[in-house]
Amino acid sequence: MSQVNPTPRKKLFVSHKDESIRMFKSPIADAMSRVHFAIPLALYVPVILFFSYRAFFVIDHPAWMAALVLLGGLLFWTFTEYMLHRFVFHYHPKSKLGQRIHFIAHGVHHDYPNDSMRLVLPPSISLPLAVLFYGLFHLVWGPALAAPFYAGFVLGYLLYDELHYATHHANINAPWFQKLKKHHMKHHYQDPDMGFGVSNFLWDWIFRTGFRKDSKVNR
């Protein structure tokens, strides 16, 4: 009896080596699309410290309230991360322009997932978003509560960026990190329509977009 071979699985990446392709004709634009993982640290650690200082030492409300609101901002980031990844980064437009924008924003990362210079958001994207979100929080919460909420939100973003880099390039033996890394690798190499949390599993668990514990990474 002849054995029927299963249909080969479509390859979900072009290369998982640490290599980078040119995305823009302009050398300046192309250089700006590549970012060292330390750049977000240099940009946003001072932001977190500034708004934390305002929240705990300048604005007149109890420290416990500032801490609670800061944690709320951190939690809100995890939700924002999940929603952006699932519904914006993995939206598949039909127009050529839309497809080009999608490739620049996220598609290139799935084609070359271990490109070490395209694992954190470039400042040309993260800085305008940072200003936009602060304006939104200031409008909704007012200046007193916006400070701790924004500090927690930016801390969440920074953890996301650095953990994203780490899942692709760091060797950390801690069990929590290995679970996080396995979760993200399954998103890349098993099913890109599942596992949208990068810094955490919370919203994948809530919205049932996580992976089974016994599933393996397929490269």
C-alpha atoms as an extended CHARMM CRD file, in Angstrom:
* protein
*
       219  EXT
         1         1  MET       CA              0.0000000000        0.0000000000        0.0000000000  PROA      1               0.0000000000
         2         2  SER       CA              1.4270000000        3.3630000000       -0.9820000000  PROA      2               0.0000000000
         3         3  GLN       CA              1.7660000000        5.9980000000        1.7150000000  PROA      3               0.0000000000
         4         4  VAL       CA              0.1410000000        9.3700000000        1.0520000000  PROA      4               0.0000000000
         5         5  ASN       CA              2.4400000000       12.2340000000        1.9750000000  PROA      5               0.0000000000
         6         6  PRO       CA              0.7910000000       15.1210000000        3.8140000000  PROA      6               0.0000000000
         7         7  THR       CA              0.5170000000       18.4600000000        2.0490000000  PROA      7               0.0000000000
         8         8  PRO       CA              3.6580000000       20.4370000000        2.8580000000  PROA      8               0.0000000000
         9         9  ARG       CA              3.0830000000       23.3790000000        5.1450000000  PROA      9               0.0000000000
        10        10  LYS       CA              3.5210000000       26.8040000000        3.6200000000  PROA      10              0.0000000000
        11        11  LYS       CA              6.7520000000       28.4050000000        4.7570000000  PROA      11              0.0000000000
        12        12  LEU       CA              5.9790000000       31.3210000000        7.0460000000  PROA      12              0.0000000000
        13        13  PHE       CA              9.2930000000       33.1720000000        6.6620000000  PROA      13              0.0000000000
        14        14  VAL       CA             11.9550000000       33.9790000000        4.0870000000  PROA      14              0.0000000000
        15        15  SER       CA             14.9440000000       33.6020000000        6.4020000000  PROA      15              0.0000000000
        16        16  HSD       CA             15.3880000000       33.2060000000       10.1420000000  PROA      16              0.0000000000
        17        17  LYS       CA             19.0380000000       34.2490000000       10.0150000000  PROA      17              0.0000000000
        18        18  ASP       CA             20.1140000000       37.6170000000       11.4030000000  PROA      18              0.0000000000
        19        19  GLU       CA             20.0220000000       39.3840000000        8.0620000000  PROA      19              0.0000000000
        20        20  SER       CA             18.3810000000       42.5640000000        6.8570000000  PROA      20              0.0000000000
        21        21  ILE       CA             16.9400000000       43.6130000000        3.5140000000  PROA      21              0.0000000000
        22        22  ARG       CA             16.7030000000       47.0780000000        2.0400000000  PROA      22              0.0000000000
        23        23  MET       CA             13.1580000000       48.4700000000        2.2700000000  PROA      23              0.0000000000
        24        24  PHE       CA             13.6010000000       52.0050000000        0.9140000000  PROA      24              0.0000000000
        25        25  LYS       CA             15.4670000000       53.4990000000       -2.0250000000  PROA      25              0.0000000000
        26        26  SER       CA             16.5050000000       56.4530000000        0.1210000000  PROA      26              0.0000000000
        27        27  PRO       CA             19.6010000000       55.5730000000        2.2050000000  PROA      27              0.0000000000
        28        28  ILE       CA             18.3800000000       57.8790000000        4.9750000000  PROA      28              0.0000000000
        29        29  ALA       CA             14.9060000000       56.3290000000        5.1450000000  PROA      29              0.0000000000
        30        30  ASP       CA             16.3670000000       52.8440000000        5.0490000000  PROA      30              0.0000000000
        31        31  ALA       CA             18.8420000000       53.6540000000        7.8140000000  PROA      31              0.0000000000
        32        32  MET       CA             16.0010000000       55.0480000000        9.9420000000  PROA      32              0.0000000000
        33        33  SER       CA             14.1340000000       51.7470000000        9.5960000000  PROA      33              0.0000000000
        34        34  ARG       CA             16.9560000000       49.9620000000       11.4400000000  PROA      34              0.0000000000
        35        35  VAL       CA             17.1670000000       50.5330000000       15.1930000000  PROA      35              0.0000000000
        36        36  HSD       CA             19.5180000000       49.1650000000       17.8450000000  PROA      36              0.0000000000
        37        37  PHE       CA             17.6610000000       47.7010000000       20.8220000000  PROA      37              0.0000000000
        38        38  ALA       CA             19.2950000000       50.2240000000       23.1780000000  PROA      38              0.0000000000
        39        39  ILE       CA             17.6840000000       53.2330000000       21.4660000000  PROA      39              0.0000000000
        40        40  PRO       CA             14.2590000000       52.7990000000       23.1540000000  PROA      40              0.0000000000
        41        41  LEU       CA             16.0380000000       52.5290000000       26.5140000000  PROA      41              0.0000000000
        42        42  ALA       CA             17.8610000000       55.8150000000       25.9100000000  PROA      42              0.0000000000
        43        43  LEU       CA             14.6580000000       57.5340000000       24.8020000000  PROA      43              0.0000000000
        44        44  TYR       CA             12.0480000000       56.2300000000       27.2190000000  PROA      44              0.0000000000
        45        45  VAL       CA             13.7770000000       55.5090000000       30.5410000000  PROA      45              0.0000000000
        46        46  PRO       CA             14.0560000000       59.3030000000       31.0950000000  PROA      46              0.0000000000
        47        47  VAL       CA             10.3640000000       59.6630000000       30.1690000000  PROA      47              0.0000000000
        48        48  ILE       CA              9.3620000000       57.0090000000       32.7180000000  PROA      48              0.0000000000
        49        49  LEU       CA             11.5370000000       58.5890000000       35.4140000000  PROA      49              0.0000000000
        50        50  PHE       CA             10.2140000000       62.0880000000       34.7060000000  PROA      50              0.0000000000
        51        51  PHE       CA              6.5300000000       61.1550000000       34.8870000000  PROA      51              0.0000000000
        52        52  SER       CA              7.1130000000       58.8680000000       37.8730000000  PROA      52              0.0000000000
        53        53  TYR       CA              8.8330000000       61.7220000000       39.7030000000  PROA      53              0.0000000000
        54        54  ARG       CA              5.9080000000       64.0250000000       38.9200000000  PROA      54              0.0000000000
        55        55  ALA       CA              3.4190000000       61.3720000000       40.0360000000  PROA      55              0.0000000000
        56        56  PHE       CA              5.1030000000       60.5960000000       43.3870000000  PROA      56              0.0000000000
        57        57  PHE       CA              6.8310000000       63.8280000000       44.3840000000  PROA      57              0.0000000000
        58        58  VAL       CA              5.2160000000       66.7860000000       42.6000000000  PROA      58              0.0000000000
        59        59  ILE       CA              1.5160000000       66.1120000000       42.1620000000  PROA      59              0.0000000000
        60        60  ASP       CA             -0.4170000000       66.1050000000       45.4170000000  PROA      60              0.0000000000
        61        61  HSD       CA             -2.0590000000       62.7020000000       45.7400000000  PROA      61              0.0000000000
        62        62  PRO       CA             -1.2200000000       59.6510000000       47.9100000000  PROA      62              0.0000000000
        63        63  ALA       CA              1.6690000000       57.4180000000       46.8680000000  PROA      63              0.0000000000
        64        64  TRP       CA             -0.5790000000       54.3530000000       46.9240000000  PROA      64              0.0000000000
        65        65  MET       CA             -2.8960000000       56.0010000000       44.4140000000  PROA      65              0.0000000000
        66        66  ALA       CA             -0.0030000000       56.9230000000       42.1270000000  PROA      66              0.0000000000
        67        67  ALA       CA              1.2880000000       53.3400000000       42.3080000000  PROA      67              0.0000000000
        68        68  LEU       CA             -2.1600000000       51.9210000000       41.5680000000  PROA      68              0.0000000000
        69        69  VAL       CA             -2.6970000000       54.2200000000       38.5840000000  PROA      69              0.0000000000
        70        70  LEU       CA              0.8160000000       53.4190000000       37.3100000000  PROA      70              0.0000000000
        71        71  LEU       CA             -0.0230000000       49.7030000000       37.4000000000  PROA      71              0.0000000000
        72        72  GLY       CA             -3.2470000000       50.5390000000       35.5720000000  PROA      72              0.0000000000
        73        73  GLY       CA             -1.2200000000       52.2030000000       32.8240000000  PROA      73              0.0000000000
        74        74  LEU       CA              1.0060000000       49.1330000000       32.5960000000  PROA      74              0.0000000000
        75        75  LEU       CA             -2.0350000000       46.8670000000       32.2970000000  PROA      75              0.0000000000
        76        76  PHE       CA             -3.5530000000       49.1360000000       29.6620000000  PROA      76              0.0000000000
        77        77  TRP       CA             -0.3480000000       48.8440000000       27.6330000000  PROA      77              0.0000000000
        78        78  THR       CA             -0.6790000000       45.0410000000       27.5740000000  PROA      78              0.0000000000
        79        79  PHE       CA             -4.1810000000       45.4280000000       26.1350000000  PROA      79              0.0000000000
        80        80  THR       CA             -2.9530000000       48.0140000000       23.6070000000  PROA      80              0.0000000000
        81        81  GLU       CA             -0.0910000000       45.7230000000       22.6080000000  PROA      81              0.0000000000
        82        82  TYR       CA             -2.4770000000       42.8430000000       21.9590000000  PROA      82              0.0000000000
        83        83  MET       CA             -4.9830000000       44.9290000000       19.9960000000  PROA      83              0.0000000000
        84        84  LEU       CA             -2.3510000000       46.6380000000       17.8520000000  PROA      84              0.0000000000
        85        85  HSD       CA             -0.6210000000       43.3590000000       17.0750000000  PROA      85              0.0000000000
        86        86  ARG       CA             -3.7950000000       41.4500000000       16.3050000000  PROA      86              0.0000000000
        87        87  PHE       CA             -5.9190000000       44.0110000000       14.4740000000  PROA      87              0.0000000000
        88        88  VAL       CA             -3.4150000000       46.5030000000       13.0310000000  PROA      88              0.0000000000
        89        89  PHE       CA             -0.1590000000       44.6220000000       12.4180000000  PROA      89              0.0000000000
        90        90  HSD       CA             -2.0130000000       41.5370000000       11.1930000000  PROA      90              0.0000000000
        91        91  TYR       CA             -4.6040000000       43.3360000000        9.1140000000  PROA      91              0.0000000000
        92        92  HSD       CA             -4.1400000000       42.2700000000        5.4960000000  PROA      92              0.0000000000
        93        93  PRO       CA             -5.0860000000       45.0950000000        3.1000000000  PROA      93              0.0000000000
        94        94  LYS       CA             -6.0190000000       44.3940000000       -0.5100000000  PROA      94              0.0000000000
        95        95  SER       CA             -4.5850000000       47.4850000000       -2.1760000000  PROA      95              0.0000000000
        96        96  LYS       CA             -0.9440000000       47.5600000000       -3.2760000000  PROA      96              0.0000000000
        97        97  LEU       CA             -0.2840000000       50.6710000000       -1.2060000000  PROA      97              0.0000000000
        98        98  GLY       CA             -1.8540000000       49.0550000000        1.8420000000  PROA      98              0.0000000000
        99        99  GLN       CA              0.1970000000       45.9110000000        1.3200000000  PROA      99              0.0000000000
       100       100  ARG       CA              3.3440000000       48.0010000000        1.0630000000  PROA      100             0.0000000000
       101       101  ILE       CA              2.5500000000       49.8260000000        4.2930000000  PROA      101             0.0000000000
       102       102  HSD       CA              1.7550000000       46.5170000000        6.0070000000  PROA      102             0.0000000000
       103       103  PHE       CA              5.0580000000       45.0290000000        4.8540000000  PROA      103             0.0000000000
       104       104  ILE       CA              7.0040000000       48.0200000000        6.1790000000  PROA      104             0.0000000000
       105       105  ALA       CA              5.1200000000       48.0390000000        9.4930000000  PROA      105             0.0000000000
       106       106  HSD       CA              5.1660000000       44.3140000000       10.2790000000  PROA      106             0.0000000000
       107       107  GLY       CA              5.3930000000       42.0380000000        7.2590000000  PROA      107             0.0000000000
       108       108  VAL       CA              9.1600000000       42.3930000000        6.9830000000  PROA      108             0.0000000000
       109       109  HSD       CA              9.4900000000       41.1630000000       10.5680000000  PROA      109             0.0000000000
       110       110  HSD       CA              7.6340000000       37.9510000000        9.7340000000  PROA      110             0.0000000000
       111       111  ASP       CA              9.7130000000       37.4360000000        6.5840000000  PROA      111             0.0000000000
       112       112  TYR       CA             12.9880000000       38.0830000000        8.4630000000  PROA      112             0.0000000000
       113       113  PRO       CA             12.0620000000       37.4600000000       12.1160000000  PROA      113             0.0000000000
       114       114  ASN       CA             15.6330000000       37.5010000000       13.4480000000  PROA      114             0.0000000000
       115       115  ASP       CA             16.7480000000       40.7250000000       11.8140000000  PROA      115             0.0000000000
       116       116  SER       CA             18.2860000000       42.2240000000       14.9600000000  PROA      116             0.0000000000
       117       117  MET       CA             17.9290000000       45.7950000000       13.6740000000  PROA      117             0.0000000000
       118       118  ARG       CA             14.1790000000       45.5790000000       13.0590000000  PROA      118             0.0000000000
       119       119  LEU       CA             12.9100000000       44.1780000000       16.3570000000  PROA      119             0.0000000000
       120       120  VAL       CA             12.1020000000       47.4060000000       18.2100000000  PROA      120             0.0000000000
       121       121  LEU       CA              9.9740000000       50.2860000000       16.9570000000  PROA      121             0.0000000000
       122       122  PRO       CA             11.9320000000       53.0520000000       15.2110000000  PROA      122             0.0000000000
       123       123  PRO       CA             11.6490000000       56.4740000000       16.8990000000  PROA      123             0.0000000000
       124       124  SER       CA              9.9670000000       57.8530000000       13.7580000000  PROA      124             0.0000000000
       125       125  ILE       CA              6.9650000000       55.6890000000       14.7380000000  PROA      125             0.0000000000
       126       126  SER       CA              7.2270000000       55.3970000000       18.5170000000  PROA      126             0.0000000000
       127       127  LEU       CA              7.7390000000       59.1110000000       19.2850000000  PROA      127             0.0000000000
       128       128  PRO       CA              4.6090000000       60.3890000000       17.4740000000  PROA      128             0.0000000000
       129       129  LEU       CA              2.6090000000       57.5770000000       19.0940000000  PROA      129             0.0000000000
       130       130  ALA       CA              4.0420000000       58.4830000000       22.5040000000  PROA      130             0.0000000000
       131       131  VAL       CA              2.9050000000       62.0980000000       22.0830000000  PROA      131             0.0000000000
       132       132  LEU       CA             -0.5040000000       60.9790000000       20.8120000000  PROA      132             0.0000000000
       133       133  PHE       CA             -1.1220000000       58.6420000000       23.7470000000  PROA      133             0.0000000000
       134       134  TYR       CA              0.0020000000       61.2280000000       26.3010000000  PROA      134             0.0000000000
       135       135  GLY       CA             -2.4060000000       63.7470000000       24.7980000000  PROA      135             0.0000000000
       136       136  LEU       CA             -5.1960000000       61.1700000000       25.0060000000  PROA      136             0.0000000000
       137       137  PHE       CA             -4.4340000000       60.2910000000       28.6420000000  PROA      137             0.0000000000
       138       138  HSD       CA             -4.1320000000       63.9710000000       29.5820000000  PROA      138             0.0000000000
       139       139  LEU       CA             -7.5360000000       64.6170000000       28.0190000000  PROA      139             0.0000000000
       140       140  VAL       CA             -9.2100000000       61.6320000000       29.6860000000  PROA      140             0.0000000000
       141       141  TRP       CA             -7.5180000000       61.6060000000       33.1060000000  PROA      141             0.0000000000
       142       142  GLY       CA             -6.3570000000       65.1820000000       33.5480000000  PROA      142             0.0000000000
       143       143  PRO       CA             -2.7480000000       66.1500000000       34.4040000000  PROA      143             0.0000000000
       144       144  ALA       CA             -2.7230000000       64.6580000000       37.9160000000  PROA      144             0.0000000000
       145       145  LEU       CA             -3.5960000000       61.0850000000       36.9860000000  PROA      145             0.0000000000
       146       146  ALA       CA             -2.1330000000       61.2080000000       33.4790000000  PROA      146             0.0000000000
       147       147  ALA       CA              1.4130000000       61.3020000000       34.9040000000  PROA      147             0.0000000000
       148       148  PRO       CA              1.4030000000       57.9310000000       36.7210000000  PROA      148             0.0000000000
       149       149  PHE       CA             -0.8170000000       56.3020000000       34.0950000000  PROA      149             0.0000000000
       150       150  TYR       CA              1.5260000000       57.4080000000       31.3160000000  PROA      150             0.0000000000
       151       151  ALA       CA              4.6070000000       56.3020000000       33.2750000000  PROA      151             0.0000000000
       152       152  GLY       CA              3.1210000000       52.7980000000       33.5680000000  PROA      152             0.0000000000
       153       153  PHE       CA              2.0360000000       52.7820000000       29.9340000000  PROA      153             0.0000000000
       154       154  VAL       CA              5.5000000000       53.7410000000       28.6570000000  PROA      154             0.0000000000
       155       155  LEU       CA              7.1020000000       51.2210000000       31.0220000000  PROA      155             0.0000000000
       156       156  GLY       CA              4.8830000000       48.5450000000       29.4860000000  PROA      156             0.0000000000
       157       157  TYR       CA              5.8910000000       49.6220000000       25.9860000000  PROA      157             0.0000000000
       158       158  LEU       CA              9.5730000000       49.5670000000       26.8840000000  PROA      158             0.0000000000
       159       159  LEU       CA              9.2770000000       46.0740000000       28.3800000000  PROA      159             0.0000000000
       160       160  TYR       CA              7.5000000000       44.9590000000       25.2220000000  PROA      160             0.0000000000
       161       161  ASP       CA             10.2370000000       46.2940000000       22.9380000000  PROA      161             0.0000000000
       162       162  GLU       CA             13.0940000000       44.8350000000       24.9520000000  PROA      162             0.0000000000
       163       163  LEU       CA             11.3740000000       41.4910000000       25.5640000000  PROA      163             0.0000000000
       164       164  HSD       CA             10.6060000000       41.2610000000       21.8600000000  PROA      164             0.0000000000
       165       165  TYR       CA             14.2930000000       41.6660000000       21.0810000000  PROA      165             0.0000000000
       166       166  ALA       CA             15.1960000000       39.1970000000       23.8120000000  PROA      166             0.0000000000
       167       167  THR       CA             12.8240000000       36.4690000000       22.5760000000  PROA      167             0.0000000000
       168       168  HSD       CA             14.6780000000       36.5020000000       19.2660000000  PROA      168             0.0000000000
       169       169  HSD       CA             18.2680000000       37.0070000000       20.4200000000  PROA      169             0.0000000000
       170       170  ALA       CA             18.7600000000       36.4450000000       24.1530000000  PROA      170             0.0000000000
       171       171  ASN       CA             19.4510000000       33.1970000000       25.9970000000  PROA      171             0.0000000000
       172       172  ILE       CA             17.7400000000       33.5030000000       29.3690000000  PROA      172             0.0000000000
       173       173  ASN       CA             17.1270000000       30.2690000000       31.2550000000  PROA      173             0.0000000000
       174       174  ALA       CA             14.3630000000       31.5700000000       33.5050000000  PROA      174             0.0000000000
       175       175  PRO       CA             11.2270000000       29.4160000000       33.0540000000  PROA      175             0.0000000000
       176       176  TRP       CA              8.9320000000       32.4410000000       32.5600000000  PROA      176             0.0000000000
       177       177  PHE       CA             11.1520000000       33.7160000000       29.7520000000  PROA      177             0.0000000000
       178       178  GLN       CA             11.3760000000       30.3340000000       28.0480000000  PROA      178             0.0000000000
       179       179  LYS       CA              7.5550000000       30.1070000000       28.0600000000  PROA      179             0.0000000000
       180       180  LEU       CA              7.3050000000       33.6260000000       26.6410000000  PROA      180             0.0000000000
       181       181  LYS       CA              9.8720000000       32.8400000000       23.9510000000  PROA      181             0.0000000000
       182       182  LYS       CA              8.1550000000       29.5910000000       22.9660000000  PROA      182             0.0000000000
       183       183  HSD       CA              4.8320000000       31.4200000000       22.7400000000  PROA      183             0.0000000000
       184       184  HSD       CA              6.2920000000       34.0440000000       20.3860000000  PROA      184             0.0000000000
       185       185  MET       CA              8.1790000000       31.5220000000       18.2720000000  PROA      185             0.0000000000
       186       186  LYS       CA              4.9310000000       29.6330000000       17.6990000000  PROA      186             0.0000000000
       187       187  HSD       CA              3.4110000000       32.8900000000       16.4590000000  PROA      187             0.0000000000
       188       188  HSD       CA              6.2040000000       33.1540000000       13.9000000000  PROA      188             0.0000000000
       189       189  TYR       CA              6.7480000000       29.5500000000       12.8740000000  PROA      189             0.0000000000
       190       190  GLN       CA              3.4630000000       27.7700000000       13.5980000000  PROA      190             0.0000000000
       191       191  ASP       CA              0.4700000000       30.1050000000       13.2570000000  PROA      191             0.0000000000
       192       192  PRO       CA              0.7700000000       33.9000000000       12.8090000000  PROA      192             0.0000000000
       193       193  ASP       CA             -2.9840000000       34.2430000000       13.4160000000  PROA      193             0.0000000000
       194       194  MET       CA             -2.5750000000       33.1260000000       17.0270000000  PROA      194             0.0000000000
       195       195  GLY       CA             -0.3880000000       34.1840000000       19.9490000000  PROA      195             0.0000000000
       196       196  PHE       CA             -0.4810000000       37.9830000000       19.6370000000  PROA      196             0.0000000000
       197       197  GLY       CA              0.8810000000       38.7630000000       23.0830000000  PROA      197             0.0000000000
       198       198  VAL       CA              4.6190000000       39.4470000000       23.0600000000  PROA      198             0.0000000000
       199       199  SER       CA              5.3380000000       40.6450000000       26.5930000000  PROA      199             0.0000000000
       200       200  ASN       CA              2.6390000000       38.5120000000       28.2230000000  PROA      200             0.0000000000
       201       201  PHE       CA             -0.0120000000       35.8190000000       27.6520000000  PROA      201             0.0000000000
       202       202  LEU       CA             -2.8920000000       37.5630000000       29.4430000000  PROA      202             0.0000000000
       203       203  TRP       CA             -5.0220000000       38.7340000000       26.5300000000  PROA      203             0.0000000000
       204       204  ASP       CA             -4.3240000000       35.6240000000       24.4510000000  PROA      204             0.0000000000
       205       205  TRP       CA             -5.7680000000       33.6900000000       27.3810000000  PROA      205             0.0000000000
       206       206  ILE       CA             -8.7770000000       36.0000000000       27.7160000000  PROA      206             0.0000000000
       207       207  PHE       CA             -9.5750000000       36.0330000000       23.9830000000  PROA      207             0.0000000000
       208       208  ARG       CA             -8.5770000000       32.3880000000       23.4440000000  PROA      208             0.0000000000
       209       209  THR       CA             -5.8840000000       33.0570000000       20.8700000000  PROA      209             0.0000000000
       210       210  GLY       CA             -3.1360000000       31.1550000000       22.6890000000  PROA      210             0.0000000000
       211       211  PHE       CA             -1.4940000000       27.8410000000       21.7990000000  PROA      211             0.0000000000
       212       212  ARG       CA             -1.9990000000       24.4100000000       23.3000000000  PROA      212             0.0000000000
       213       213  LYS       CA              0.6890000000       23.4260000000       25.7730000000  PROA      213             0.0000000000
       214       214  ASP       CA              1.6010000000       20.3200000000       23.7770000000  PROA      214             0.0000000000
       215       215  SER       CA              2.0170000000       22.1070000000       20.4240000000  PROA      215             0.0000000000
       216       216  LYS       CA              5.5420000000       22.3700000000       19.0360000000  PROA      216             0.0000000000
       217       217  VAL       CA              7.3510000000       25.0870000000       17.1120000000  PROA      217             0.0000000000
       218       218  ASN       CA              7.6230000000       24.2250000000       13.4230000000  PROA      218             0.0000000000
       219       219  ARG       CA             10.5180000000       25.7990000000       11.5330000000  PROA      219             0.0000000000
